[in-house]
């Protein structure tokens, strides 16, 4: 093991409990990306948590490979792909010797659901921002008998509630979005998506690479707590309305630092609003979507294995190409792909 080395790129992973299952989950989820980066001639390793960063010599401690084998005491990268997406001020974010891929300003913007809504109100369900004390007033402004209440920040459906207006509601102090309820039980039959759903569209470098259905699980649960993956949907098969939503998100993120070079999920859904109109709407933008790939094949609820393999492979290849383009000096994926075609 060497004491210190330099590399093109480090992928900064969140701190998780050190268990055999978590180690295996990491290796299975990111093996495809690691192989794709190697094919794109990018020297890569992984590091864990912002605590491993030393701002005095611009290095990370204990870098490791896809098999969790430690490669050296320290590594000094030129680029960092930050998968922690910390919303706190970090020494790494102020280090000018390192280029951040997935800019912290963008992460803050996406994490604040009220910012996303304020920037793109036309593609959302009707929405109001409130404190925990303002629900009664807001209920009078939104039509329909049910609403969805979301914390301003949060991931993986944490804190999201689907509520009847006459139900007793207790919220922790804070800010919330309250949205009209969209009945998505009609699915998207033309895409083999039936019942309560949303369509998770993976976007890499401001290009939609494909979507995969997230479907409600058992009849006595809701999609927020019990879902599984269904059909794959190619971008060419998505409706004009869905593409308008995707374009609105891309246009907004291209105006932020990083020129739209992000890996995000754009969750859309189709349903009937409080006025009885069928609409495709933006559910949310996720700045760190859980990686879809071989690990998900172990879940017996995910019956469409081909869809998972397809979206996972496209994701690995597209993200590797974006990262390679930036490492090799191309500011957009399109320019990098043009360079590859001339080789």
PEPENOR-V932644 format. One record per residue. N is the residue number from 1. RES is the residue in three letters. OMEGA is omega in whole degrees, 0 to 359 (* if undefined). NEAR is the number of other ideal C-beta (glycine too) atoms within 10 Angstrom. D_FIRST is the distance of its C-alpha to the first C-alpha in whole Angstrom. Layout:
N&RES&OMEGA&NEAR&D_FIRST / N&RES&OMEGA&NEAR&D_FIRST
//
This chain:
1&UNK&180&7&0 / 2&UNK&186&9&4 / 3&UNK&181&7&7 / 4&UNK&177&13&9 / 5&UNK&178&15&10 / 6&UNK&179&11&14 / 7&UNK&178&19&15 / 8&UNK&195&18&19 / 9&UNK&165&21&19 / 10&UNK&175&25&18 / 11&UNK&185&23&20 / 12&UNK&184&24&20 / 13&UNK&174&18&21 / 14&UNK&175&13&24 / 15&UNK&178&11&23 / 16&UNK&179&12&24 / 17&UNK&183&6&24 / 18&UNK&179&9&21 / 19&UNK&177&9&23 / 20&UNK&181&7&23 / 21&UNK&179&8&25 / 22&UNK&177&12&24 / 23&UNK&179&13&21 / 24&UNK&179&12&23 / 25&UNK&178&15&25 / 26&UNK&184&20&22 / 27&UNK&181&16&21 / 28&UNK&184&17&24 / 29&UNK&190&19&25 / 30&UNK&180&21&23 / 31&UNK&181&15&22 / 32&UNK&178&20&25 / 33&UNK&180&22&24 / 34&UNK&179&19&20 / 35&UNK&181&14&22 / 36&UNK&177&21&25 / 37&UNK&178&24&23 / 38&UNK&178&14&21 / 39&UNK&179&11&24 / 40&UNK&174&19&25 / 41&UNK&176&10&22 / 42&UNK&176&21&21 / 43&UNK&189&16&17 / 44&UNK&166&26&16 / 45&UNK&183&21&14 / 46&UNK&173&23&15 / 47&UNK&186&23&16 / 48&UNK&170&20&18 / 49&UNK&178&14&21 / 50&UNK&179&18&22 / 51&UNK&180&10&21 / 52&UNK&183&19&18 / 53&UNK&176&20&19 / 54&UNK&184&14&19 / 55&UNK&183&13&23 / 56&UNK&176&6&22 / 57&UNK&174&9&19 / 58&UNK&184&17&20 / 59&UNK&172&22&16 / 60&UNK&179&25&15 / 61&UNK&172&16&13 / 62&UNK&175&14&10 / 63&UNK&183&25&11 / 64&UNK&180&17&11 / 65&UNK&185&13&13 / 66&UNK&178&20&16 / 67&UNK&179&10&15 / 68&UNK&176&13&14 / 69&UNK&181&8&10 / 70&UNK&186&12&8 / 71&UNK&182&17&6 / 72&UNK&179&17&5 / 73&UNK&183&14&8 / 74&UNK&174&20&10 / 75&UNK&176&23&12 / 76&UNK&182&17&15 / 77&UNK&169&25&17 / 78&UNK&183&16&21 / 79&UNK&176&18&22 / 80&UNK&169&21&22 / 81&UNK&189&23&24 / 82&UNK&177&22&25 / 83&UNK&173&15&26 / 84&UNK&181&17&26 / 85&UNK&180&17&29 / 86&UNK&177&16&30 / 87&UNK&176&13&34 / 88&UNK&173&8&33 / 89&UNK&183&9&32 / 90&UNK&177&15&29 / 91&UNK&180&12&27 / 92&UNK&185&21&25 / 93&UNK&180&18&28 / 94&UNK&184&10&30 / 95&UNK&185&14&27 / 96&UNK&178&6&28 / 97&UNK&183&10&25 / 98&UNK&177&20&24 / 99&UNK&179&15&26 / 100&UNK&174&19&27 / 101&UNK&192&21&28 / 102&UNK&191&20&30 / 103&UNK&180&19&32 / 104&UNK&178&20&32 / 105&UNK&178&12&36 / 106&UNK&179&21&36 / 107&UNK&178&22&35 / 108&UNK&181&16&37 / 109&UNK&182&19&40 / 110&UNK&183&24&39 / 111&UNK&179&19&39 / 112&UNK&184&15&42 / 113&UNK&179&22&44 / 114&UNK&177&15&47 / 115&UNK&178&15&46 / 116&UNK&181&23&46 / 117&UNK&182&21&49 / 118&UNK&181&12&51 / 119&UNK&186&17&49 / 120&UNK&184&16&50 / 121&UNK&186&12&53 / 122&UNK&183&9&55 / 123&UNK&178&22&52 / 124&UNK&160&22&52 / 125&UNK&178&24&54 / 126&UNK&192&18&57 / 127&UNK&173&20&55 / 128&UNK&176&18&56 / 129&UNK&184&15&53 / 130&UNK&163&19&54 / 131&UNK&182&11&54 / 132&UNK&183&14&54 / 133&UNK&189&9&57 / 134&UNK&186&15&59 / 135&UNK&184&18&59 / 136&UNK&179&10&62 / 137&UNK&183&10&63 / 138&UNK&179&18&61 / 139&UNK&181&18&62 / 140&UNK&182&8&65 / 141&UNK&182&11&64 / 142&UNK&179&19&62 / 143&UNK&178&12&64 / 144&UNK&183&18&63 / 145&UNK&183&11&63 / 146&UNK&177&16&59 / 147&UNK&172&27&57 / 148&UNK&180&19&53 / 149&UNK&182&19&51 / 150&UNK&167&21&48 / 151&UNK&180&16&46 / 152&UNK&176&16&45 / 153&UNK&179&16&41 / 154&UNK&182&13&39 / 155&UNK&174&14&38 / 156&UNK&175&11&38 / 157&UNK&181&14&42 / 158&UNK&177&10&41 / 159&UNK&179&17&45 / 160&UNK&180&18&47 / 161&UNK&171&17&50 / 162&UNK&192&12&53 / 163&UNK&165&17&56 / 164&UNK&183&11&60 / 165&UNK&182&16&62 / 166&UNK&181&9&64 / 167&UNK&177&9&61 / 168&UNK&188&6&60 / 169&UNK&175&15&57 / 170&UNK&180&5&55 / 171&UNK&173&16&52 / 172&UNK&177&8&49 / 173&UNK&180&7&50 / 174&UNK&179&12&49 / 175&UNK&185&15&49 / 176&UNK&166&24&50 / 177&UNK&174&23&51 / 178&UNK&184&22&54 / 179&UNK&171&21&54 / 180&UNK&179&20&57 / 181&UNK&176&21&56 / 182&UNK&180&25&56 / 183&UNK&184&16&57 / 184&UNK&186&21&54 / 185&UNK&179&12&56 / 186&UNK&177&15&57 / 187&UNK&173&20&54 / 188&UNK&189&24&53 / 189&UNK&181&9&55 / 190&UNK&177&9&55 / 191&UNK&182&20&51 / 192&UNK&176&14&51 / 193&UNK&186&24&51 / 194&UNK&176&15&53 / 195&UNK&186&14&54 / 196&UNK&193&19&52 / 197&UNK&147&25&49 / 198&UNK&180&26&47 / 199&UNK&180&24&45 / 200&UNK&182&23&41 / 201&UNK&178&26&41 / 202&UNK&181&24&37 / 203&UNK&179&24&37 / 204&UNK&180&23&35 / 205&UNK&178&23&35 / 206&UNK&175&22&39 / 207&UNK&177&16&40 / 208&UNK&181&22&41 / 209&UNK&179&20&39 / 210&UNK&179&25&41 / 211&UNK&175&30&42 / 212&UNK&182&26&42 / 213&UNK&168&24&44 / 214&UNK&190&20&44 / 215&UNK&176&23&46 / 216&UNK&179&20&48 / 217&UNK&185&14&47 / 218&UNK&186&8&50 / 219&UNK&185&7&54 / 220&UNK&176&6&54 / 221&UNK&174&11&50 / 222&UNK&187&15&50 / 223&UNK&182&19&47 / 224&UNK&182&15&45 / 225&UNK&187&10&44 / 226&UNK&179&14&44 / 227&UNK&175&21&44 / 228&UNK&183&17&42 / 229&UNK&178&22&41 / 230&UNK&192&24&44 / 231&UNK&170&18&45 / 232&UNK&178&20&43 / 233&UNK&179&24&45 / 234&UNK&179&13&45 / 235&UNK&180&15&45 / 236&UNK&182&8&48 / 237&UNK&181&12&50 / 238&UNK&183&21&50 / 239&UNK&176&14&53 / 240&UNK&180&7&54 / 241&UNK&177&15&54 / 242&UNK&178&25&50 / 243&UNK&176&15&49 / 244&UNK&177&13&51 / 245&UNK&179&24&49 / 246&UNK&181&22&46 / 247&UNK&179&13&47 / 248&UNK&178&17&48 / 249&UNK&181&25&44 / 250&UNK&180&19&43 / 251&UNK&181&13&45 / 252&UNK&183&18&45 / 253&UNK&176&25&41 / 254&UNK&179&14&41 / 255&UNK&181&11&43 / 256&UNK&177&16&40 / 257&UNK&179&13&37 / 258&UNK&173&21&35 / 259&UNK&177&15&38 / 260&UNK&179&22&37 / 261&UNK&183&22&34 / 262&UNK&170&24&33 / 263&UNK&186&23&33 / 264&UNK&168&22&35 / 265&UNK&175&21&38 / 266&UNK&183&24&41 / 267&UNK&177&19&43 / 268&UNK&177&24&47 / 269&UNK&177&24&50 / 270&UNK&180&23&53 / 271&UNK&181&22&56 / 272&UNK&181&16&60 / 273&UNK&184&17&60 / 274&UNK&179&17&62 / 275&UNK&178&10&65 / 276&UNK&181&8&65 / 277&UNK&175&9&63 / 278&UNK&184&12&60 / 279&UNK&163&14&57 / 280&UNK&184&20&54 / 281&UNK&175&23&52 / 282&UNK&176&24&48 / 283&UNK&174&23&47 / 284&UNK&172&22&44 / 285&UNK&183&25&41 / 286&UNK&184&18&38 / 287&UNK&174&21&35 / 288&UNK&179&19&32 / 289&UNK&177&19&34 / 290&UNK&186&13&32 / 291&UNK&179&22&30 / 292&UNK&182&23&33 / 293&UNK&188&20&31 / 294&UNK&181&17&30 / 295&UNK&182&18&30 / 296&UNK&178&22&34 / 297&UNK&181&14&35 / 298&UNK&181&9&34 / 299&UNK&183&11&37 / 300&UNK&178&7&41 / 301&UNK&182&13&42 / 302&UNK&189&18&41 / 303&UNK&182&12&43 / 304&UNK&184&17&43 / 305&UNK&181&12&39 / 306&UNK&180&9&40 / 307&UNK&180&22&40 / 308&UNK&178&22&37 / 309&UNK&183&16&35 / 310&UNK&182&17&37 / 311&UNK&179&23&36 / 312&UNK&180&23&33 / 313&UNK&178&16&32 / 314&UNK&180&17&34 / 315&UNK&180&23&32 / 316&UNK&184&22&29 / 317&UNK&182&18&30 / 318&UNK&180&21&32 / 319&UNK&178&23&29 / 320&UNK&180&22&27 / 321&UNK&178&22&29 / 322&UNK&181&25&30 / 323&UNK&179&28&27 / 324&UNK&179&23&26 / 325&UNK&180&24&30 / 326&UNK&178&25&29 / 327&UNK&182&24&25 / 328&UNK&170&15&27 / 329&UNK&178&9&30 / 330&UNK&188&18&33 / 331&UNK&176&13&34 / 332&UNK&178&18&36 / 333&UNK&181&22&35 / 334&UNK&180&13&38 / 335&UNK&179&13&37 / 336&UNK&180&22&34 / 337&UNK&176&13&36 / 338&UNK&178&12&38 / 339&UNK&179&13&36 / 340&UNK&183&14&34 / 341&UNK&180&7&38 / 342&UNK&182&5&38 / 343&UNK&*&4&35
//
